[in-house]
Every structure is written in C-alpha cells, then in structure tokens.
C-alpha cells in the first residue's frame, strides 16, 4: 500500500508542476523576448 500511495502522490505532484509550467512558461518566454 505504501509504495502505490507514494507513486500516486508523486504523480499528482508532477501533474501540478506540469500545469504550473504550462501556465508560467509562455509568460517567462514573453518577458525574455521583450528584453
């Protein structure tokens, strides 16, 4: 139970990070282009 639970938590964390990157990456790119 513990391993599967850890894997699920890791997957959720990765999904959250991926969503954050998708939202923030274009903004960072735009800032870099402005400079």
C-alpha positions in Angstrom: 0.0 0.0 0.0 2.8 2.5 0.9 4.6 2.2 -2.5 1.5 2.7 -4.6 0.4 5.6 -2.3 3.8 7.2 -2.8 3.6 6.8 -6.5 0.2 8.3 -6.6 1.4 11.3 -4.6 4.4 11.7 -6.9 2.2 11.6 -10.0 -0.1 14.2 -8.6 2.9 16.4 -7.7 4.3 16.0 -11.2 0.9 16.9 -12.7 0.7 20.0 -10.6 4.2 21.1 -11.6 3.4 20.4 -15.3 0.3 22.6 -15.1 2.3 25.4 -13.3 4.9 25.2 -16.0 2.3 25.3 -18.8 0.9 28.5 -17.2 4.1 30.2 -16.4 6.4 29.2 -19.3 4.7 31.4 -22.0 4.9 34.4 -19.6 8.6 33.8 -19.0 9.2 33.4 -22.7 7.4 36.7 -23.4 9.5 38.5 -20.8 12.7 37.1 -22.4 11.5 38.3 -25.8 10.8 41.8 -24.5 14.3 42.1 -23.2 
